Amino acid sequence: MILEGKRLLITGVITKDSIAFHVAQRAQREGATVLLTSFGRIRRMTERAAAKLPEAVEVLELDVNNEGDLEALTGELRERWGRVDGVLHAIAYAPEDALGGRFMTAPAQSAAQAFQTSAFSLKALAAATAPLMASGSSIVGLDFDASVAWPIYDWMGVAKAALESVSRYLARDLGPFGIRVNLVSAGPLGTVAARGIPGFQQLADAWRLQAPLGWDTSDCAPVADAACFLLSDYARAISGEILHVDGGFHAIGAAPLVAT
Ligand SMILES: NC(=O)c1ccc[n+]([C@@H]2O[C@H](COP(=O)([O-])OP(=O)(O)OC[C@H]3O[C@@H](n4cnc5c(N)ncnc54)[C@H](O)[C@@H]3O)[C@@H](O)[C@H]2O)c1
């Protein structure tokens, strides 16, 4: 069991389709003790999903944009565990007018909101948990390849580019403490967040055609397994990395021609 004895904080579970739910499930099976976070009105949904995990878990309050919640989180974790071995950042949000083909008309405020919740939040979460982390600890975030522009993804894509950069700066600043920071760049998965992006199906179809290994948008397990690997000691010399778990899509320039 690659996560035996590890204490992991997992954000971003809203339903049992959430990528973070699959990470929590896999992590428990690999021997980890897990705490989840959620906030406000969706907390009940998180608690319902949490009840479906192999072992009971508690849900701590965390709106990642709320300074008070971040401070309270550090205190809670210190009291409950004293140390944290790993953190999963599975948080993203962009207002509707910043997505779905509205790149040119989105107001600055919406772009800034996407940036704060989806990219700056990795720094915020790291700052709240790093004081409790010993050398060998690991922070993992979830990315959608931001090295190119995509249809419909718009300011969420820009926020992901920022997330990639934030993870490298965190790797720089936390590396001297032995804390690793990495991202898993996932192919499209049919979660609540993804289905909320108008035109999600377009991306899913592109993946089915172009990924050399094929891609199942309903299977979060490969992404969860990779996140667990990065949270484990097997990845002890890996930091500042973006691990693509996308069926090989990123390595291929164009979909093969299909005979008509
Ligand atoms: N689904 C995909 O196709 C896909 C692909 C690549 C990367 N990702 C990334 O995976 C991560 C998880 O998304 P998902 O697809 O599992 O969707 P999801 O909707 O299940 O999870 C998104 C989570 O973000 C949380 N969140 C939003 N605002 C927050 C805030 N202010 N404070 C705390 N939490 C907040 C929500 O509560 C929710 O749990 C995101 O970073 C997403 O961009 C998703």
The ligand as a MOL file (V3000), in Angstrom:
LIG
                    3D

  0  0  0     0  0            999 V3000
M  V30 BEGIN CTAB
M  V30 COUNTS 44 48 0 0 0
M  V30 BEGIN ATOM
M  V30 1 N -13.3790 17.3010 -15.3600 0
M  V30 2 C -12.4240 17.5570 -16.2400 0
M  V30 3 O -12.5760 17.3670 -17.4500 0
M  V30 4 C -11.1100 18.0740 -15.7480 0
M  V30 5 C -9.9810 17.9600 -16.5770 0
M  V30 6 C -8.7630 18.4630 -16.1310 0
M  V30 7 C -8.6810 19.0680 -14.8810 0
M  V30 8 N -9.8180 19.1850 -14.1080 0 CHG=1
M  V30 9 C -9.6850 19.8540 -12.8040 0
M  V30 10 O -9.9810 18.9710 -11.7420 0
M  V30 11 C -10.3460 19.7480 -10.6110 0
M  V30 12 C -11.5980 19.1430 -9.9900 0
M  V30 13 O -12.6950 19.3160 -10.8690 0
M  V30 14 P -13.7540 18.1810 -11.2090 0
M  V30 15 O -13.7710 18.0430 -12.6930 0
M  V30 16 O -13.5700 16.9870 -10.3480 0 CHG=-1
M  V30 17 O -15.1280 18.9270 -10.8750 0
M  V30 18 P -15.9940 19.0920 -9.5340 0
M  V30 19 O -17.0740 20.0540 -9.8810 0
M  V30 20 O -16.3900 17.7690 -9.0270 0
M  V30 21 O -14.9590 19.7860 -8.5340 0
M  V30 22 C -14.6890 21.1730 -8.5130 0
M  V30 23 C -14.5810 21.5370 -7.0520 0
M  V30 24 O -14.1460 22.8870 -6.8660 0
M  V30 25 C -14.6880 23.2880 -5.6410 0
M  V30 26 N -14.6590 24.7480 -5.4680 0
M  V30 27 C -15.1030 25.7090 -6.3190 0
M  V30 28 N -14.9400 26.9330 -5.7490 0
M  V30 29 C -14.3650 26.7150 -4.5270 0
M  V30 30 C -13.9600 27.5660 -3.4540 0
M  V30 31 N -14.0890 28.8990 -3.5240 0
M  V30 32 N -13.4080 27.0080 -2.3470 0
M  V30 33 C -13.2590 25.6590 -2.2470 0
M  V30 34 N -13.6370 24.7980 -3.2150 0
M  V30 35 C -14.1850 25.3240 -4.3440 0
M  V30 36 C -16.1260 22.7820 -5.7230 0
M  V30 37 O -16.6960 22.7170 -4.4400 0
M  V30 38 C -15.9090 21.4010 -6.3090 0
M  V30 39 O -15.7970 20.4480 -5.2750 0
M  V30 40 C -10.4910 21.1840 -11.0970 0
M  V30 41 O -9.2980 21.8850 -10.8350 0
M  V30 42 C -10.6600 21.0030 -12.5990 0
M  V30 43 O -10.3000 22.1430 -13.3480 0
M  V30 44 C -11.0070 18.6910 -14.5060 0
M  V30 END ATOM
M  V30 BEGIN BOND
M  V30 1 1 1 2
M  V30 2 2 2 3
M  V30 3 1 2 4
M  V30 4 1 4 5
M  V30 5 2 4 44
M  V30 6 2 5 6
M  V30 7 1 6 7
M  V30 8 2 7 8
M  V30 9 1 8 9
M  V30 10 1 8 44
M  V30 11 1 9 10
M  V30 12 1 9 42
M  V30 13 1 10 11
M  V30 14 1 11 12
M  V30 15 1 11 40
M  V30 16 1 12 13
M  V30 17 1 13 14
M  V30 18 2 14 15
M  V30 19 1 14 16
M  V30 20 1 14 17
M  V30 21 1 17 18
M  V30 22 2 18 19
M  V30 23 1 18 20
M  V30 24 1 18 21
M  V30 25 1 21 22
M  V30 26 1 22 23
M  V30 27 1 23 24
M  V30 28 1 23 38
M  V30 29 1 24 25
M  V30 30 1 25 26
M  V30 31 1 25 36
M  V30 32 1 26 27
M  V30 33 1 26 35
M  V30 34 2 27 28
M  V30 35 1 28 29
M  V30 36 1 29 30
M  V30 37 2 29 35
M  V30 38 1 30 31
M  V30 39 2 30 32
M  V30 40 1 32 33
M  V30 41 2 33 34
M  V30 42 1 34 35
M  V30 43 1 36 37
M  V30 44 1 36 38
M  V30 45 1 38 39
M  V30 46 1 40 41
M  V30 47 1 40 42
M  V30 48 1 42 43
M  V30 END BOND
M  V30 END CTAB
M  END
